[in-house]
Amino acid sequence: MAEITNEHIKKVADAVRIEISDEEAAKYTDEISSVIEYANILGELNTDDVKPTTHGIVLGNVLRKDEPKQSITQEDALQNAPDQEDGHFKVPSIME
């Protein structure tokens, strides 16, 4: 890839309507150049035996199987209810 220059940085900054100084352009030129240099180093790695992936970590279903089982009994559920009637929680009416 071609070398990144201050003019490239200023052209991009102008395109996105950002005003930058010469010092900032020089700083960004150095930073972007180092990122590109690192990407080029990574590009030299041998990845022939690496399987292509679409995600960085293995995704899998971590939920348990949905199997019916006995949960809490009706009597246990109503055990601490302040008021109950015919096997149900009894609450004050909110409608007149």
Secondary structure by P-SEA (a helix, b strand, c coil): cccccaaaaaaaaaaacccccaaaaaaaaaaaaaaaaaaaaaaacccccccccccccccccccccccccccccccccccccccccccbbbbccccc
